[in-house]
């Protein structure tokens, strides 16, 4: 899809600008019918889905500190809006749709001669179902020849490099202008939200790549397990402590070279990591545990007895208990010097059937948030280069994005600070 035809460009831009107005118009035409439908389905709608509504407005976007929901989709888009005015329209429409979807708004009534205003996959009264939609922007959106935003690019935002153990030479799942992280308590709620958003933004963005994930229930308790059988995400920073999130997660406008508009945002890293489970399943339990640095059954570090125990690296300077090249020791050495390099992980398992050789395509959608992608994720990744685990995992795609500040009030929109003036 291109914008080289001026007539086509006008049509796309008109479609985008009229998208929200069209929905409002349909609702106005069918107010009485919509009221009747709401009354008829109120009892069922009240208990549909999980019943959770996660607040949309605030200084930060939902879906970052929010505990991971059961289902997720990570989608990268190319922005094809023809100019900056159309880009502003895009973010306005995104704001309206995410606000409505995360609140569980009723479906506007539609006359029989018109296309339905909603896909109908969640019924006439779609629930919020714990939905969050987190919007990020990629470095390519700030190319000067596009929308004139080069001077406003977040200071640490760049295209994700290829790290030494990556397998991305022929990947089609890299980078993008805009990212959406959609998470909800049910898979069909995620699909419904993505379908709604792409319908209302057609002509302004075009999907580049997508991967779906699930957040497993704890088995039997504590952190969920990944496809290697080990508990994942045990050592996250304490997100209930504002001092911690201010130091590790949120960007601060005017600090460290960041533009003022970035206040309250966060850098997002997405990595598609395939796990070569057929090979992993042939490795002894002792070797598996020494590669990870934890017990597979309990999640405890090899020098501890419970998942929540902190590994005592200072008491084990030669790695007699937790090997020096164990994954958890390299990722987080727990020294004063590396304390500021911690990341907030928000990973999901994925399953994509079979590859061309008949092997299972299973893995991890690794997602993390941080204040400074260079100081945090890239520093951790450099320590992990060449670790024993690289024989059993293969990073194949992903990208760096900047998760926008939150929408603060009913008059605000995504990217309002970025596009001001």
SVG drawing of the C-alpha trace seen along z (x, -y; Angstrom):
<svg xmlns="http://www.w3.org/2000/svg" viewBox="-36 -26 72 62">
<polyline fill="none" stroke="black" stroke-width="0.4" points="0.0,0.0 1.4,-3.4 0.4,-7.0 1.8,-8.0 -1.7,-8.5 -2.9,-11.9 -6.6,-10.9 -6.0,-7.8 -4.1,-9.8 -7.1,-12.2 -9.4,-9.3 -7.4,-7.6 -7.0,-10.8 -10.7,-11.5 -11.5,-8.0 -9.2,-8.5 -10.5,-11.9 -14.1,-10.7 -13.6,-7.4 -14.5,-8.7 -17.2,-11.0 -18.7,-8.2 -19.0,-6.1 -20.6,-9.0 -23.0,-9.6 -24.2,-6.0 -24.7,-6.2 -26.8,-9.3 -29.0,-7.7 -29.7,-4.7 -29.9,-6.0 -33.2,-4.5 -32.3,-1.2 -29.0,-1.2 -30.8,-2.0 -33.2,0.9 -30.2,3.2 -28.4,2.1 -31.4,2.7 -32.0,6.2 -28.3,7.2 -27.5,5.4 -27.7,8.4 -25.6,10.5 -23.1,7.7 -22.5,7.1 -21.0,10.5 -19.4,10.8 -15.6,11.3 -13.6,11.0 -15.4,7.9 -12.2,6.0 -11.9,2.4 -8.3,1.0 -8.2,-2.8 -7.2,-4.4 -6.3,-7.9 -3.2,-8.8 0.4,-10.1 1.5,-6.7 0.0,-4.3 -1.7,-1.1 -0.1,2.2 3.4,1.3 3.0,1.7 -0.2,3.6 0.3,7.3 0.3,9.3 -3.1,10.4 -3.7,13.9 -3.5,13.0 -1.5,10.5 -0.7,9.5 2.3,7.4 1.8,5.7 4.2,3.4 2.9,1.0 4.2,-1.2 2.7,-4.6 1.4,-5.6 -0.4,-8.8 0.5,-11.3 1.4,-14.3 1.7,-15.6 -2.0,-16.6 -3.0,-13.1 -0.6,-11.7 -2.2,-13.9 -5.6,-12.6 -4.3,-9.0 -3.4,-9.5 -6.7,-11.2 -8.6,-8.2 -6.4,-5.8 -7.1,-7.6 -10.9,-7.5 -10.9,-3.8 -8.6,-2.7 -10.7,-4.8 -13.9,-3.2 -12.6,0.4 -10.9,0.4 -14.1,-1.0 -16.3,1.7 -18.4,-0.7 -21.7,0.6 -21.9,1.1 -23.7,-1.7 -26.9,-0.6 -26.7,-0.1 -29.5,-0.1 -29.8,3.0 -28.6,1.2 -25.3,0.2 -22.2,2.2 -22.2,3.0 -20.3,0.6 -18.6,3.5 -17.4,7.0 -19.9,8.5 -17.4,11.1 -18.0,10.1 -21.7,9.7 -23.8,6.5 -22.2,5.2 -18.4,5.9 -16.9,6.1 -13.6,4.3 -12.3,7.7 -9.1,6.2 -8.1,4.8 -5.0,2.5 -3.6,1.1 -0.1,-0.4 1.1,-2.6 4.7,-3.0 6.6,-4.8 9.7,-3.6 12.8,-5.5 11.9,-5.6 8.8,-7.7 11.3,-10.6 13.1,-10.5 13.2,-14.2 11.9,-13.6 8.6,-12.2 6.8,-14.4 9.5,-16.8 9.8,-15.2 13.6,-14.7 14.3,-17.2 11.7,-15.6 13.0,-12.1 13.4,-10.5 17.1,-10.7 17.7,-6.9 15.5,-5.8 17.2,-4.0 16.6,-0.9 17.3,2.3 20.8,3.6 21.5,7.2 23.3,8.7 26.0,11.4 23.7,14.4 20.7,13.2 19.3,15.0 17.8,12.1 19.6,12.0 16.4,12.9 13.8,11.7 10.6,10.0 9.7,9.3 11.8,6.3 11.3,2.6 8.4,0.5 7.0,-3.1 4.4,-2.3 3.7,0.6 0.6,1.8 0.8,4.1 -2.8,5.4 -3.4,7.4 -6.6,8.7 -8.1,11.4 -9.3,13.4 -7.9,14.0 -11.1,13.0 -11.0,9.6 -7.5,8.9 -8.6,10.0 -11.7,7.8 -9.7,4.8 -7.1,5.2 -9.8,5.7 -11.6,2.5 -8.4,0.4 -7.2,1.5 -10.7,0.8 -10.8,-2.7 -7.2,-3.5 -7.1,-2.0 -5.2,-4.3 -3.0,-5.6 -1.2,-2.5 -0.4,0.8 0.6,3.9 4.2,4.9 4.4,7.9 2.5,9.5 3.0,12.1 0.5,13.5 1.3,14.6 -0.2,16.3 0.6,15.7 0.4,19.1 -1.2,19.6 1.3,20.4 2.1,24.1 1.7,24.7 2.3,21.2 4.5,18.1 5.8,16.9 4.5,18.6 6.7,21.0 8.1,20.6 8.4,23.4 11.7,24.5 9.8,25.5 11.4,22.8 9.7,20.0 10.0,16.7 10.1,13.1 10.9,13.8 13.4,11.0 11.5,8.0 11.9,4.7 9.3,3.7 6.8,1.7 4.7,0.7 7.6,-1.5 7.4,-4.8 11.1,-5.6 12.0,-2.4 9.8,-3.0 11.0,-6.7 14.6,-5.4 14.2,-2.4 11.0,-2.6 9.8,-6.1 11.5,-8.8 11.8,-12.3 11.4,-15.2 14.4,-17.5 16.7,-15.0 19.5,-13.1 18.8,-14.9 15.1,-13.8 12.6,-16.2 10.1,-17.7 7.2,-15.8 8.6,-12.4 7.7,-12.9 6.0,-9.7 7.0,-7.5 9.1,-4.4 11.4,-2.6 9.9,0.7 12.0,3.6 10.3,6.5 12.2,9.7 10.8,12.8 12.9,15.6 12.4,19.1 13.2,21.9 14.6,25.0 12.7,27.4 13.5,30.6 17.2,30.1 16.4,28.7 14.4,31.8 17.5,34.0 19.6,32.1 20.0,33.5 18.1,31.7 21.3,30.9 22.7,29.2 19.5,27.3 19.4,26.0 23.1,24.9 22.5,23.0 19.5,21.1 20.8,20.9 17.6,22.0 15.8,25.2 13.2,26.2 10.6,27.5 10.6,24.6 12.2,21.7 14.7,21.3 18.2,20.1 20.7,23.0 22.0,21.7 18.5,21.3 15.3,23.2 12.4,20.9 11.5,19.0 11.7,15.7 15.2,16.3 17.9,13.9 21.0,15.6 24.0,14.9 26.6,14.2 29.0,12.5 29.2,15.7 29.8,17.7 32.6,15.7 33.8,18.8 30.3,19.9 30.4,23.2 26.6,23.0 25.3,20.7 27.8,20.9 29.4,17.7 27.9,18.1 24.4,19.0 21.7,17.0 20.4,15.3 23.9,14.4 24.8,12.8 21.5,11.0 21.5,9.5 24.8,9.8 23.2,7.9 26.0,5.5 25.9,1.8 27.2,1.0 24.5,3.0 21.5,1.9 20.5,-0.8 20.5,1.7 17.5,3.6 14.6,4.0 10.9,4.5 10.1,7.8 6.6,8.5 7.0,11.6 4.5,14.0 4.9,17.5 4.1,18.0 3.2,21.1 3.2,20.9 2.8,24.5 5.5,26.2 8.5,25.0 9.3,26.3 11.3,29.1 8.4,30.3 9.9,28.9 7.7,27.1 7.9,23.3 7.6,22.3 9.2,19.5 9.0,16.3 7.7,12.9 10.3,11.1 9.0,7.6 10.6,5.2 10.3,1.5 13.0,-0.8 14.1,-4.4 17.2,-4.0 17.5,-1.2 21.2,-1.6 21.9,-1.6 19.5,1.2 18.5,3.7 21.6,3.4 23.9,3.6 22.2,6.8 22.3,8.2 26.0,7.6 26.6,9.7 24.5,12.5 26.5,12.8 27.8,16.3 26.1,17.8 25.5,21.6 21.7,21.0 22.4,19.6 22.6,23.1 18.9,23.6 17.3,20.2 17.3,18.2 16.2,14.5 14.5,13.9 12.8,10.5 11.5,7.6 12.3,3.9 12.9,0.9 10.0,-1.5 9.2,-4.4 5.9,-3.9 4.2,-7.3 3.2,-9.2 -0.3,-8.5 -3.5,-10.3 -4.1,-12.6 -7.7,-13.8 -10.7,-13.7 -9.2,-16.5 -5.8,-14.9 -4.7,-12.4 -1.8,-10.0 1.3,-11.9 -0.2,-15.3 3.1,-16.6 5.1,-15.2 2.8,-16.8 2.1,-20.1 2.8,-23.2"/>
</svg>
